[in-house]
Amino acid sequence: MRLTLNYALFLVVAGAVALGAIYLGMRYIPNYPLMAANPRDPAPAASREQILHELFKVSGYALLLLGGVGVGGGWLLAGRVLRPLQEITRAANRAANGSLGHRIGLRGPRDEFTELSDAFDHMLGRLQHSFESRQRFAANASHELRTPLAITRTMLHVATSDPAGQNYPQLIARLRETNERGIEIVEALLQLSSLGHEPLSTGPVDLAVPAAEAVTLASAEAEARGITLSAEWRPAPVTGNDVLLRQLSVNLLQNAVRHNLATGGTVALTTGPDPEGAGRALLTVTNTGAVLPDTVDALVEPFLRGNGRTVEANSTRRGHGLGLSIVAAIVAVHGGDLRLTPNPEGGLTVRVALPGPA
């Protein structure tokens, strides 16, 4: 209604200005009285005063007509202009009520409304993905934390039911192992939640240094599993946090070792300049293993492992499914790119590209 009244008022004012200009112009027309040859006959032409009087009367009718046209046309134009905003408002109200699966999908020429619609749809998509990820994260975290607690309760219940028939050293060892697993999960969750929400202390780091430290830390587990671990270090200067970059390298190597062939597997780590981006550093970790589907990008989801949300029953050390999630978060806070590519013969290649020094 406000737009309609504004359109009508603008049209009436514009018409009044135009008619006023004409009226003022007519006042400067010379007033030469024209008389008929016979004084009794009417004048052959109207005088200036008569013309101005008729012009004033016609201008009033014209302004009334312009007001009516302005109200009717303004109502139609306002409805046409505001229709996209009404659709966006309805979508925003649905989103406010918890419905994030709808999209506006506004069609038409590219203008401010279609750009606003596309931006709103993009925001809804991001919100839906974030909400669904948090729901999955909460459900999976609850399941993962419930498992060691349930195991502890079962072992304590059995020990309480038959105290004399228990091997207490073995029971204590199993309780300690289960407790350590619960602590590892909680610590990983705390680390994952803190990344991106706390100030990051950065400095010049050669990516080859934390990668070499990670190889040293992962070599014992690789040897125990019969995995051949090789590394090629070339200078890869970046600006980052050396502790987080070491954690990134350790997680990648542990993931590559634990999700590998039962025997005769290999893991290769390399660092150096990124050939695909000038001034960027590259870290790659390649391992052998089972043939993976093309949907390996989902492996960065929390608690998702190579075989879903479970690991092999005979695994010598269970993972908690947060390694690649933490890697993705570390890469994100450093402004880098993470790429997972399944190898045709089996296994995975992880490519981490980080910005070089400023």
Protein Blocks (a to p, Z undefined) as FASTA:
>chain_A
ZZmmmmmmmmmmmmmmmmmmmmmmmmmpccdddddfblkbccfbdcfklmmmmmmmmmmm
mmmmmmmmmmmmmmmmmmmmmmmmmmmmmmmmmmmnopakbcfkiacdddfklmmmmmmm
mmmmmmmmmmmmmmmmmmmmmmmmmmmmmmmmmmmmmmmmmmmlpcfklmmmmmmmmmmm
mmmmmmmmmmmmmgopaccddddddfklmmmmmmmmmmmmmmmnopacdddddddddddd
fklmmmmmmmmmmmmmmmccfbhpacdddddddfkbghiacdddddedddddfklmmmmp
ghiafkojadcfklcbdcehlmmmmmmmmmmmnopacdddddfkgpjdddddddddZZ
